[in-house]
Amino acid sequence: MTAALARAQEKRGPKFIPRLEGPSSKMIGALAGRAGKIGGLATLLKVFLPYLVWNTVFDNSRVVSELGRAPAPFSQYCYPLLKFSRETRFQYKYRSWPKDAERVPRTTGVAQGYGS
């Protein structure tokens, strides 16, 4: 993910130093939950740091079966998403669902029953 973001911005990616993971995680944990910008940033880091540090792979077989195709890899759309988030200051203006929109039929699976 960091390599894809660096390439898209034509910048050099971050340097990871494994021995600093423990002290960094402790500092982030101590700052997370505090009031203000620092606490907010630390909370975001606490959530996303594992995805940067660990080689996490998600099973997307259910998505593939529902869509009938594999979804685009995150590395393909992470920079446009980051750019959009920055431009909108990480806010998305709420819009009501159109009254004349077709209802999507319920599918079988884990998500069935949500929104009932």
C-alpha distances in whole Angstrom, upper triangle without the diagonal:
4,5,5,6,9,10,11,12,14,13,13,10,11,13,13,17,17,21,20,18,21,23,20,19,23,23,20,23,26,25,23,26,28,29,28,24,24,24,22,19,19,19,16,15,17,15,11,12,12,9,8,11,12,11,11,12,14,17,17,21,22,20,21,25,25,24,25,22,18,16,13,10,8,6,9,10,8,9,13,12,12,14,17,16,17,20,21,21,19,22,23,27,28,30,33,32,35,38,39,35,36,35,32,34,33,31,32,29,28,27,31,33,30,32,35
4,5,5,6,9,10,11,12,10,9,6,7,10,10,14,15,19,18,16,20,21,18,18,22,21,19,22,25,23,22,25,27,28,26,23,22,23,21,18,18,19,16,14,16,16,12,12,13,10,8,11,13,12,14,15,17,21,21,25,26,24,25,29,29,27,29,25,22,20,17,14,11,9,12,12,9,10,14,14,12,14,17,16,17,20,21,21,19,23,24,28,30,32,35,35,37,40,41,38,39,38,35,37,36,35,35,33,31,31,34,36,33,35,38
4,5,5,6,9,10,10,9,8,6,8,11,12,15,17,20,20,19,22,24,21,21,25,25,23,25,28,27,26,29,30,32,30,26,25,27,25,21,22,23,20,18,20,19,16,15,16,13,11,13,15,14,15,16,19,22,22,25,27,25,25,29,29,28,29,25,22,20,17,13,12,9,11,13,11,11,14,15,14,16,19,19,19,21,24,23,22,25,26,30,32,34,37,37,39,42,43,39,40,39,37,39,38,36,37,34,33,33,36,38,36,37,41
4,5,5,6,9,10,10,10,9,11,14,15,19,20,24,23,22,25,26,23,24,27,27,24,27,30,28,27,30,31,32,30,27,26,27,25,22,23,23,20,19,21,20,16,16,17,14,12,15,16,15,16,16,18,21,20,24,25,23,23,27,27,25,26,22,19,17,14,11,9,6,8,9,8,8,11,12,12,13,16,17,17,19,21,22,20,23,24,28,29,31,34,33,36,39,39,36,36,36,34,36,35,34,35,33,31,31,34,36,34,35,38
4,5,5,6,8,8,9,8,10,13,15,19,20,24,22,21,24,25,22,22,26,25,22,25,28,26,25,27,29,29,27,23,23,24,22,19,20,21,18,17,20,18,15,15,17,14,12,16,17,17,17,18,20,23,22,26,27,24,25,29,28,26,28,25,21,19,15,13,10,8,9,9,7,6,9,10,9,10,13,14,14,16,18,18,17,21,22,25,27,29,32,32,35,38,39,35,36,36,34,36,36,35,36,34,32,31,35,36,34,34,38
4,6,5,6,5,6,5,8,11,14,17,20,23,21,21,25,25,22,23,26,25,23,26,29,27,26,29,30,30,28,25,24,26,24,20,22,23,20,18,21,21,17,17,19,16,14,16,19,18,19,21,23,26,25,29,30,28,28,32,32,30,31,28,25,22,19,16,14,11,12,13,11,9,12,14,12,13,16,17,16,18,21,20,20,23,25,28,31,33,36,36,38,42,42,39,40,40,38,40,39,38,39,37,36,35,38,40,37,38,42
4,5,5,6,8,8,12,14,17,20,22,26,25,24,28,28,25,26,30,29,27,30,32,30,30,32,33,34,32,28,28,29,27,24,25,26,23,22,25,24,20,20,21,19,16,19,21,20,21,21,23,26,25,28,30,27,27,31,31,29,30,26,23,21,18,15,14,10,11,12,11,9,12,15,13,14,17,18,18,19,22,23,22,25,26,29,32,33,36,36,38,42,42,39,40,40,37,40,39,38,39,37,36,35,39,41,38,39,43
4,6,8,10,10,14,17,19,23,25,28,27,26,29,30,27,27,31,30,27,30,33,30,29,32,33,33,31,27,27,29,26,23,25,26,22,21,25,23,20,21,22,19,17,21,22,21,22,22,23,26,25,28,29,26,27,30,30,27,29,25,22,20,16,15,13,10,10,10,9,7,9,12,11,10,14,15,15,16,19,20,19,22,23,26,29,30,33,33,35,39,39,36,37,37,35,37,37,36,38,36,35,34,37,39,36,37,41
4,5,9,10,13,16,19,22,25,28,26,25,29,29,25,27,30,28,26,29,31,29,28,31,31,31,29,25,25,27,25,22,24,25,21,21,24,23,20,21,23,20,18,21,23,23,24,25,26,29,28,31,32,29,30,34,33,31,32,29,26,23,20,18,16,13,13,13,11,8,10,13,11,10,14,15,14,15,18,18,19,22,23,26,29,31,34,34,36,40,40,37,39,39,37,40,40,39,41,39,38,36,39,41,38,38,42
4,7,9,13,16,19,22,25,28,26,26,30,30,27,28,31,30,28,31,33,31,31,33,34,34,32,28,28,30,28,24,26,28,24,23,27,26,23,23,25,22,19,22,24,24,25,26,28,31,30,33,35,32,32,36,35,33,34,31,28,25,22,20,18,15,15,16,14,11,14,16,15,14,18,19,17,19,22,22,23,26,27,30,33,34,38,38,40,43,44,41,42,42,40,43,43,42,43,41,40,39,42,44,41,42,46
4,6,9,12,16,19,22,24,23,23,27,26,23,25,28,27,25,29,30,28,28,31,32,32,29,26,25,27,26,22,24,26,22,21,24,24,21,20,23,20,18,20,23,22,24,25,27,31,30,34,35,32,33,37,37,34,36,32,29,27,23,21,19,15,17,17,15,12,15,17,15,15,18,19,17,19,22,22,22,26,27,30,33,35,39,39,41,45,45,42,44,44,42,44,44,43,44,42,40,39,43,45,42,42,46
4,7,9,12,15,18,21,20,20,24,24,21,23,26,25,24,27,29,27,28,31,31,32,30,26,25,27,26,22,23,25,22,20,23,24,20,19,21,19,16,18,20,20,23,24,27,30,30,33,35,33,33,37,37,35,36,33,29,27,24,21,19,16,18,19,16,14,18,19,17,17,21,21,20,22,25,24,24,28,29,33,35,38,41,41,43,47,48,45,46,45,43,45,45,44,44,42,41,40,43,45,42,43,47
4,7,9,13,15,18,17,17,21,21,18,20,23,22,21,24,26,25,25,28,29,30,28,24,23,25,23,20,20,22,19,17,20,20,17,15,17,15,12,14,17,17,19,21,23,27,27,30,32,30,31,34,35,33,34,31,27,25,22,19,17,14,16,17,14,13,17,18,15,17,20,20,19,21,24,23,22,26,28,31,34,36,39,39,42,45,46,43,44,43,41,43,42,41,42,39,37,37,41,42,39,40,44
4,6,10,12,15,13,14,17,17,15,17,20,19,18,21,23,22,22,25,26,27,26,22,20,22,21,18,18,20,17,15,17,18,15,13,15,14,11,12,15,16,18,21,23,27,28,31,33,31,32,35,36,34,36,33,29,27,24,21,18,16,19,19,16,15,19,19,16,18,21,20,19,22,25,23,22,26,28,32,34,37,40,40,43,46,47,44,45,44,42,44,43,42,42,39,37,37,41,42,39,40,44
4,7,10,12,11,12,16,16,14,16,19,18,18,21,23,22,23,26,27,29,27,24,22,24,23,20,19,21,19,16,18,20,16,14,16,15,11,12,15,16,19,21,24,28,29,32,34,33,34,37,38,36,38,35,31,29,26,23,21,18,21,22,19,19,23,23,20,22,25,24,23,26,28,26,26,29,32,35,37,40,43,43,46,50,51,47,48,47,45,47,45,44,44,41,39,39,43,44,41,43,46
4,6,9,8,9,12,13,11,13,16,16,16,19,21,21,21,25,26,28,27,24,22,23,22,19,18,20,18,15,16,17,15,12,13,13,9,8,12,13,16,19,22,26,27,31,33,32,33,36,37,36,37,34,30,28,26,23,20,19,22,23,20,20,24,23,21,23,26,25,24,28,29,27,26,30,32,36,37,40,43,43,46,49,50,47,48,47,44,46,44,42,42,39,37,37,41,42,40,41,45
4,6,6,7,10,11,10,13,15,15,16,18,20,21,22,25,26,29,28,25,22,23,24,20,19,21,20,16,17,19,17,13,14,15,12,10,13,15,18,21,24,28,30,33,35,34,35,39,39,39,40,37,33,32,30,26,24,22,26,26,23,24,27,27,24,27,30,28,27,31,32,30,29,32,35,38,40,43,46,46,49,52,54,50,51,49,47,48,47,45,45,41,39,39,43,44,42,44,47
4,5,5,8,10,10,11,14,15,16,17,20,21,21,25,26,29,29,26,23,24,24,21,19,21,20,16,16,18,16,12,12,14,11,8,11,13,16,20,23,26,28,31,33,33,34,37,38,38,39,36,32,31,29,26,24,23,26,27,24,25,29,28,25,28,31,29,29,32,33,31,30,33,35,39,41,43,46,46,49,52,53,50,50,49,46,47,45,43,43,39,37,38,41,43,40,42,45
4,6,7,8,9,11,13,14,15,17,19,20,21,25,26,29,29,27,23,24,25,22,19,21,21,18,17,20,18,15,15,17,15,11,14,16,19,23,26,29,32,35,36,36,37,40,41,41,42,40,36,34,33,29,27,26,30,30,27,28,32,31,28,31,33,31,31,35,36,33,32,35,38,41,43,46,48,49,52,55,56,53,53,52,49,50,48,46,45,42,39,40,44,45,43,44,48
4,6,6,6,8,10,11,12,14,15,17,18,22,22,25,25,23,20,20,21,18,16,18,18,15,15,17,16,12,14,16,13,11,14,17,19,23,26,29,31,35,36,36,37,40,41,40,42,39,36,34,32,29,26,25,29,29,26,26,30,28,26,29,31,29,28,32,33,30,29,32,35,38,40,43,46,46,50,53,54,51,52,50,48,49,47,45,45,41,39,39,43,44,41,43,46
4,6,5,6,9,10,10,12,14,15,16,20,21,24,24,22,19,19,20,17,14,16,16,12,12,14,13,9,10,13,11,8,11,14,16,20,22,26,28,31,33,32,34,37,37,37,39,37,33,31,30,26,24,23,27,27,24,25,28,26,24,27,29,27,27,30,31,29,27,30,33,36,38,41,43,43,47,50,51,48,48,47,44,46,43,42,41,38,35,35,39,40,38,39,42
4,5,5,6,9,10,11,12,14,15,19,20,23,24,23,19,19,20,18,15,16,17,14,12,15,15,11,12,15,14,11,13,17,18,22,24,28,30,33,34,34,36,39,39,39,41,39,35,34,33,29,27,26,30,30,27,28,31,29,27,30,32,29,29,33,33,31,29,32,34,38,39,42,44,45,48,51,53,50,50,48,46,47,44,43,42,39,36,36,40,41,38,40,43
4,5,5,6,9,10,11,12,14,18,18,21,22,21,17,17,19,17,14,16,17,14,13,16,16,13,14,17,16,13,16,20,21,25,27,31,33,36,37,37,39,41,42,42,44,41,38,36,35,31,28,28,32,31,28,29,32,30,27,30,32,29,29,32,33,30,28,32,34,38,39,42,45,46,49,52,54,51,52,50,48,49,47,45,45,41,38,38,42,43,40,41,44
4,5,5,6,8,10,11,12,16,16,19,19,18,14,14,16,13,10,13,14,10,10,13,13,10,12,15,13,11,14,18,19,23,25,29,31,34,35,34,36,39,39,39,41,39,35,33,32,28,25,25,28,28,24,25,28,26,23,26,28,25,25,29,29,26,25,28,31,34,36,39,41,42,46,49,50,48,48,47,45,46,44,43,43,39,36,36,40,40,37,39,42
4,5,5,6,9,10,10,14,15,18,19,18,15,14,15,13,10,11,12,9,7,11,11,8,9,13,12,11,13,17,17,21,23,26,28,32,32,32,34,37,37,37,39,37,34,31,30,27,24,24,28,27,24,25,28,26,23,26,28,25,25,29,29,26,24,27,30,33,34,37,40,40,44,47,48,46,46,44,42,43,41,40,40,36,33,33,37,37,34,36,39
4,5,5,6,9,10,13,14,18,19,18,15,14,16,14,11,12,14,12,10,13,14,12,13,16,16,14,16,20,21,24,26,29,31,35,35,35,37,40,40,40,42,40,37,35,34,31,28,28,32,31,27,28,31,29,26,29,31,27,27,31,31,28,26,29,32,35,36,39,41,42,46,49,51,48,49,47,45,46,44,43,42,39,35,35,39,39,36,38,41
4,5,5,6,9,12,12,15,16,15,11,11,13,12,9,11,13,11,10,14,15,12,14,17,16,16,18,22,23,26,28,31,33,36,37,36,39,41,41,41,43,41,38,35,34,31,28,28,31,30,27,27,30,28,25,28,29,26,25,29,29,26,24,27,30,33,35,38,41,42,45,48,50,48,49,47,45,47,44,44,43,40,37,37,40,40,37,38,41
4,5,5,6,10,11,14,14,13,10,9,10,9,5,7,9,7,6,10,11,9,12,15,14,14,17,20,20,24,25,28,30,33,34,33,35,38,37,38,40,38,35,32,31,28,25,25,28,27,23,24,27,24,22,25,26,22,22,26,26,22,21,24,27,30,31,35,37,38,42,44,47,44,45,43,41,43,41,40,40,37,34,33,37,37,34,35,38
4,5,5,8,10,13,15,15,12,10,11,11,7,8,11,9,7,10,12,11,13,16,16,15,17,21,21,24,25,28,30,33,33,33,36,38,37,38,40,39,35,33,32,30,26,27,30,29,25,27,29,26,24,27,28,24,25,28,28,24,22,25,28,31,32,35,37,38,42,44,47,44,45,43,41,42,40,39,39,36,32,32,35,35,32,33,36
4,6,8,8,12,14,14,11,9,12,12,8,10,13,12,10,13,16,14,16,19,19,19,21,24,24,28,29,32,34,37,37,36,39,41,41,41,44,42,39,36,36,33,30,30,33,32,28,29,32,29,26,29,30,26,26,30,29,26,24,26,29,32,33,37,39,40,44,46,49,46,47,45,44,45,43,43,42,39,36,35,38,38,35,36,39
4,6,6,9,10,10,7,5,9,9,6,8,11,10,9,13,15,14,16,19,19,19,21,25,25,28,29,32,33,37,37,36,39,41,40,40,43,41,38,35,34,32,28,29,32,30,26,27,29,26,24,26,27,23,23,26,26,22,21,23,26,29,31,34,36,38,42,44,47,44,46,44,43,44,42,42,42,39,35,35,38,38,34,35,38
4,6,9,10,10,8,5,7,8,5,4,8,8,7,10,12,12,15,17,18,18,20,23,23,26,26,29,30,34,33,32,35,38,37,37,40,38,35,33,32,29,26,27,30,28,24,25,27,24,22,25,25,21,21,25,24,20,19,21,24,27,28,31,33,35,38,41,43,41,42,40,39,41,38,38,38,35,32,31,34,34,30,31,34
4,6,9,10,9,5,7,9,8,6,10,11,10,12,15,16,17,20,21,21,23,26,25,28,28,31,32,35,34,33,36,38,37,38,41,39,37,34,33,31,28,29,32,29,26,27,29,25,23,26,26,22,22,25,24,21,19,20,23,26,26,30,32,33,37,39,42,40,41,39,38,40,38,38,38,35,32,30,33,33,29,30,32
4,7,9,7,4,7,10,9,9,12,13,13,15,17,18,20,22,23,23,26,29,28,31,31,34,35,38,38,37,40,42,40,41,44,42,40,37,36,34,30,31,34,31,28,29,30,27,25,27,27,23,23,26,24,21,20,21,24,27,28,31,33,35,39,41,44,42,44,42,41,43,41,41,41,39,35,34,37,36,33,33,35
4,7,7,5,7,10,10,10,13,15,15,17,19,20,23,24,25,26,28,31,30,33,33,36,36,40,39,37,41,43,41,41,45,43,40,37,36,35,31,32,34,31,28,29,30,27,24,26,26,22,22,24,22,19,18,19,23,24,26,29,31,34,37,40,43,41,43,41,41,43,41,41,42,39,36,34,37,36,33,32,35
4,6,6,6,9,10,11,13,15,15,17,19,20,23,24,24,26,28,31,30,33,33,36,36,40,39,37,40,43,41,41,44,43,40,36,35,34,30,31,33,30,27,26,27,25,22,23,23,20,19,21,20,16,16,17,21,23,25,28,31,33,37,39,42,40,42,41,41,43,41,42,43,40,37,35,38,37,34,33,36
4,5,5,6,8,10,11,12,14,16,17,18,21,22,21,23,26,29,28,31,31,34,34,38,37,36,38,41,39,39,42,40,37,34,33,31,27,27,29,27,23,23,24,22,19,20,20,17,16,18,17,14,14,16,19,22,24,27,30,32,36,38,41,39,41,40,39,42,41,41,42,39,36,35,38,37,33,33,36
4,5,5,6,9,10,10,12,14,15,16,19,20,20,21,24,27,27,30,30,33,34,38,37,36,39,41,40,40,43,41,38,34,33,31,27,27,30,27,24,24,25,23,20,22,22,19,18,21,20,16,16,19,22,25,27,30,33,35,38,41,44,42,43,42,41,43,42,42,43,40,37,35,38,38,35,35,38
4,6,5,6,9,10,10,12,14,15,18,19,19,21,23,26,25,28,29,32,33,36,36,34,37,40,38,38,41,40,37,34,33,30,27,28,30,28,24,25,26,23,21,23,23,19,19,22,21,17,16,18,22,24,26,29,32,34,37,40,42,40,42,40,39,41,40,40,40,37,34,33,36,35,32,32,35
4,5,5,6,9,10,11,13,14,17,18,18,20,22,25,24,26,26,30,30,34,33,31,34,37,35,35,38,37,34,31,29,28,24,25,27,24,21,22,23,20,17,20,20,16,16,19,17,14,13,15,18,21,22,26,28,30,34,36,39,37,38,37,36,38,37,37,37,35,32,30,33,33,29,29,32
4,5,5,6,9,10,11,11,15,16,15,17,20,23,22,25,25,29,29,33,32,31,33,36,35,35,37,35,32,29,28,26,22,22,25,22,19,19,21,18,15,18,18,15,14,18,17,14,13,15,19,22,24,27,30,31,35,38,40,38,39,38,37,39,37,37,38,35,32,31,34,34,31,31,34
4,5,5,6,9,10,10,13,15,15,16,18,21,21,24,24,28,29,33,32,31,34,36,36,35,38,36,33,30,29,27,23,23,26,24,21,21,23,21,18,21,21,18,18,21,21,17,16,19,22,25,26,30,32,34,37,40,42,40,41,40,38,40,38,38,38,35,32,31,34,34,31,32,35
4,5,5,6,9,10,12,14,15,16,18,21,20,22,22,26,27,30,30,29,32,34,33,33,36,34,31,28,28,25,22,23,26,23,20,21,23,20,18,21,21,17,18,21,20,17,15,17,20,23,24,28,30,31,35,37,39,37,38,36,35,37,35,35,35,32,29,28,31,31,27,28,31
4,5,5,6,8,11,12,12,14,16,19,18,20,20,24,24,28,27,26,29,31,30,30,33,31,28,25,24,22,18,19,22,20,16,17,19,16,14,17,17,14,15,18,17,15,12,15,18,21,22,26,28,29,32,35,37,35,36,34,33,35,33,33,33,30,27,26,30,30,26,27,30
4,5,5,5,9,10,10,11,14,17,16,19,20,23,24,28,28,27,29,32,32,31,34,32,29,26,24,22,18,19,22,20,17,18,20,17,15,18,19,16,16,20,20,17,15,18,21,24,26,29,31,32,36,39,40,38,39,37,35,37,35,35,35,32,29,28,32,32,29,30,33
4,6,6,8,10,11,11,13,16,15,19,19,23,24,27,28,27,29,32,31,32,34,32,29,26,26,23,20,21,24,22,19,21,23,20,18,21,22,19,20,23,23,20,18,20,23,26,27,30,32,33,37,39,41,38,39,37,35,37,35,34,34,31,27,27,31,31,28,29,32
4,6,7,8,10,11,12,15,13,16,16,20,21,24,24,23,26,28,28,28,30,29,26,23,23,20,17,19,21,20,17,19,21,18,16,20,20,17,18,22,21,19,16,18,20,24,24,27,29,30,33,36,38,35,36,34,32,33,31,30,30,27,24,23,27,27,24,26,29
4,6,5,7,9,10,13,11,14,15,18,19,23,23,22,25,27,27,27,29,27,24,21,20,17,14,15,18,17,14,16,18,15,14,17,18,16,17,20,20,18,16,18,20,24,25,28,30,30,34,36,38,35,36,34,32,33,31,30,31,28,25,24,28,29,26,27,31
4,5,5,6,8,11,11,15,16,20,21,25,26,25,27,30,30,29,32,29,26,23,22,19,16,17,20,19,16,18,20,18,16,20,21,18,19,23,23,21,19,22,24,27,29,31,34,34,37,40,42,39,39,38,35,37,35,33,33,30,27,27,31,32,29,31,34
4,5,5,6,9,8,12,13,17,19,22,23,23,25,27,28,28,30,28,24,22,22,18,16,17,20,20,17,19,22,20,18,22,23,21,22,26,26,24,21,24,26,29,30,33,34,35,38,41,42,39,39,37,35,36,33,32,31,28,25,26,29,31,28,30,33
4,6,6,7,6,9,11,15,16,20,21,20,22,25,25,25,27,24,21,19,18,15,12,13,16,16,13,16,19,17,16,19,21,19,20,24,24,22,20,22,24,28,28,31,33,33,36,39,40,36,36,35,32,33,31,30,30,26,24,24,28,29,27,29,32
4,6,8,9,12,14,18,19,23,24,23,24,28,28,27,29,26,23,21,19,16,13,13,16,17,13,15,19,17,15,19,21,19,20,23,24,23,20,23,25,29,30,33,35,35,38,41,42,39,39,38,35,36,35,33,33,30,28,28,31,33,30,32,35
4,7,9,12,15,19,21,24,26,25,26,29,30,30,31,29,25,23,22,18,16,16,20,20,17,19,22,21,19,23,25,23,23,27,28,26,24,27,28,32,33,36,38,38,41,44,45,42,42,40,38,39,37,35,35,31,29,29,33,35,32,34,37
4,5,9,12,15,18,21,23,23,24,27,28,28,29,26,23,22,21,17,16,16,20,20,18,20,23,22,21,24,26,24,25,29,29,28,25,28,29,33,34,36,38,38,41,44,45,41,41,39,36,37,35,33,32,29,26,27,31,33,31,33,36
4,7,10,13,16,18,21,20,21,24,25,25,26,24,20,19,18,15,14,14,18,19,17,20,23,21,21,24,26,25,26,29,30,29,26,29,30,34,34,36,38,37,40,43,44,40,40,38,35,36,34,31,31,27,26,27,30,32,30,33,36
4,7,10,12,15,17,17,18,21,22,22,24,21,18,17,17,13,13,14,17,18,16,19,22,20,20,24,25,23,25,28,28,28,25,27,28,31,32,34,35,34,37,40,41,37,37,35,32,32,30,28,27,24,22,23,26,29,27,29,32
4,7,9,12,14,14,15,18,19,19,20,18,14,14,14,12,12,13,16,17,16,20,22,20,21,24,25,24,26,29,29,29,26,28,28,32,32,33,35,33,36,39,39,35,34,33,29,30,28,25,24,21,20,21,25,27,25,28,31
4,6,9,11,11,12,15,16,16,17,16,13,12,13,11,11,14,16,17,16,20,21,20,21,24,24,24,26,29,28,28,25,27,26,30,29,31,32,30,33,35,36,32,31,29,26,26,24,21,21,18,16,17,21,23,22,25,27
4,6,8,9,10,12,13,14,15,14,11,12,14,13,14,16,18,19,19,23,24,22,24,27,27,26,29,31,31,31,28,29,28,31,31,32,32,31,33,35,35,32,30,28,25,24,22,19,18,15,14,16,19,22,21,24,26
4,5,5,6,9,10,11,12,10,8,8,11,11,12,15,16,17,17,21,22,20,22,25,25,25,28,30,29,30,26,27,26,29,29,29,30,28,30,32,32,28,27,25,21,21,19,17,16,14,13,14,17,21,20,22,25
4,5,5,6,9,10,10,10,8,10,13,14,16,18,19,20,21,25,25,23,26,29,28,28,31,33,32,33,30,31,29,32,31,31,31,29,31,33,33,29,27,25,21,21,19,15,15,12,13,15,17,20,20,23,25
4,5,5,6,9,10,10,10,11,14,15,17,20,20,20,22,25,25,23,26,29,28,27,31,32,31,32,29,29,28,30,29,29,29,26,28,30,30,26,24,22,18,17,15,12,11,9,9,11,13,17,17,20,21
4,5,5,6,8,8,7,7,11,12,14,17,17,17,18,22,22,20,23,25,24,24,28,29,28,29,26,26,25,27,26,26,26,24,26,28,27,23,22,20,16,16,15,12,12,11,11,12,14,17,17,19,21
4,6,5,5,5,5,7,11,12,15,18,17,18,20,23,23,22,25,27,26,27,30,31,30,32,29,29,27,30,29,29,29,26,28,30,29,25,23,22,18,18,17,14,14,13,14,15,17,20,20,22,25
4,6,5,7,8,11,14,16,18,21,21,21,23,27,26,25,28,30,29,29,33,34,33,35,31,31,30,32,30,30,29,27,28,29,29,25,22,21,17,16,15,11,11,11,13,14,15,19,19,22,23
4,6,8,10,10,14,16,18,21,21,20,22,26,25,23,26,29,27,27,31,32,31,32,29,29,27,28,27,26,26,23,24,26,25,21,19,17,13,13,12,9,10,9,12,11,13,16,16,18,20
4,5,7,8,11,14,16,19,18,18,20,23,22,21,25,26,25,26,29,30,29,31,28,28,26,27,26,25,25,22,24,25,24,20,18,17,14,14,14,11,13,13,15,14,16,19,19,20,22
4,7,9,13,15,18,21,19,20,22,25,24,24,27,29,28,29,32,33,32,34,31,31,29,31,30,29,29,26,27,28,27,23,21,20,17,16,16,13,15,15,17,17,18,22,22,24,25
4,6,9,12,15,17,16,17,20,22,22,21,25,26,26,27,30,31,31,32,30,30,28,30,30,29,29,27,28,30,29,25,23,22,19,19,19,16,18,17,19,19,21,24,23,25,27
4,7,9,12,14,13,14,17,20,19,19,22,24,24,25,28,29,29,30,27,28,27,29,29,29,30,27,29,31,30,26,25,24,21,21,21,18,19,18,19,19,21,24,23,25,28
4,6,9,11,10,11,13,16,16,15,18,20,20,21,24,25,25,26,24,25,23,26,25,26,27,25,26,29,28,24,23,23,19,21,20,18,19,18,18,18,20,23,22,24,26
4,6,8,7,8,10,13,13,13,16,18,18,19,22,23,23,25,22,24,22,25,25,26,27,26,27,30,30,26,25,25,22,24,23,22,23,22,22,21,24,27,25,26,29
4,5,6,7,9,12,13,13,15,17,18,18,21,22,23,24,22,24,23,26,27,27,29,28,30,33,33,29,28,28,25,26,26,24,25,23,22,22,25,28,26,27,31
4,5,5,6,9,10,10,11,14,15,15,17,19,20,21,18,20,20,23,24,25,27,27,29,32,32,29,29,28,25,27,26,25,26,24,23,22,25,27,25,26,30
4,6,5,8,10,10,11,14,15,16,17,19,21,21,19,22,22,25,27,28,30,29,32,35,35,31,32,31,29,30,30,28,29,27,26,26,29,31,29,30,34
4,6,8,8,10,12,13,14,16,17,19,20,21,20,22,21,24,26,27,29,28,30,33,33,29,30,30,27,29,29,27,29,27,27,26,29,31,29,30,33
4,6,5,6,9,10,11,12,14,15,17,18,16,18,17,21,22,23,25,25,27,30,30,27,27,27,25,27,27,26,28,27,26,24,27,30,27,27,31
4,6,5,6,9,10,10,12,14,15,16,14,17,17,20,22,24,26,26,28,32,32,29,30,29,27,29,29,28,29,27,26,25,28,30,27,28,31
4,5,5,6,8,10,10,12,14,15,14,17,17,20,23,24,27,27,29,33,33,30,31,31,29,32,32,31,33,31,30,28,32,33,30,31,34
4,5,5,6,8,10,10,12,14,13,15,15,18,20,21,24,24,26,30,30,27,28,29,27,30,30,30,32,30,29,27,30,32,29,29,33
4,5,5,6,9,10,11,12,10,12,12,15,17,19,22,22,24,28,29,26,27,27,25,28,28,28,29,28,27,25,28,29,26,26,30
4,5,5,6,9,10,10,9,12,13,16,19,21,24,25,27,31,32,29,30,30,29,31,31,31,32,31,29,27,30,31,28,28,32
4,5,5,6,9,10,10,12,13,16,19,21,24,25,27,31,31,29,31,31,30,33,33,33,35,33,32,30,33,34,30,30,34
4,5,5,6,8,8,9,10,12,15,17,20,21,23,27,28,25,27,28,27,30,30,30,33,31,30,28,30,31,28,27,31
4,6,5,6,5,7,8,12,15,17,20,21,24,27,29,26,28,28,27,30,30,30,32,31,29,27,30,30,27,26,30
4,5,5,6,9,11,14,17,20,23,25,27,30,32,30,32,32,31,34,34,34,36,35,33,30,33,34,30,30,33
4,6,8,9,10,12,16,18,22,23,25,29,30,28,31,31,31,34,34,35,37,36,34,32,34,35,31,30,34
4,5,6,7,9,12,15,18,20,22,26,28,26,28,29,28,32,32,33,35,34,32,29,32,32,28,27,31
4,5,8,11,14,17,21,23,25,29,30,29,31,31,31,34,34,34,36,35,33,30,33,33,29,28,32
4,7,10,13,16,19,21,24,27,29,27,29,29,28,31,30,31,33,31,29,26,29,29,26,25,28
4,6,9,12,16,18,21,24,26,24,27,26,26,29,29,30,32,31,29,26,28,28,24,23,26
4,6,9,12,14,17,20,22,20,23,23,23,26,26,27,30,29,27,24,26,26,22,21,24
4,6,10,13,15,18,20,19,22,22,23,26,27,28,31,30,29,25,27,27,23,21,24
4,7,9,12,15,18,16,19,19,20,23,24,26,28,28,26,23,24,23,20,18,21
4,6,9,12,14,13,16,17,18,21,22,25,28,28,27,23,24,23,20,17,20
4,6,8,11,11,14,14,16,19,20,23,26,26,26,22,22,21,18,15,18
4,6,9,7,10,11,12,16,17,20,23,24,23,20,20,19,17,14,16
4,5,5,9,10,13,16,18,21,25,26,26,22,22,21,20,17,18
4,6,9,10,13,16,18,21,25,26,27,23,22,21,20,17,17
4,6,9,12,15,18,21,25,27,27,24,23,22,21,19,19
4,6,9,12,15,18,22,23,24,21,20,20,19,16,18
4,6,9,12,15,19,21,22,19,18,18,18,16,17
4,6,9,12,16,18,19,16,14,15,14,13,13
4,6,9,13,15,16,13,12,13,13,12,13
4,6,10,13,15,12,10,12,13,13,13
4,7,9,11,9,7,8,10,11,11
4,6,9,8,6,10,11,13,13
4,7,8,6,9,11,14,14
4,6,6,9,11,14,15
4,6,8,9,13,14
4,6,6,9,11
4,6,9,9
4,6,6
4,6
4
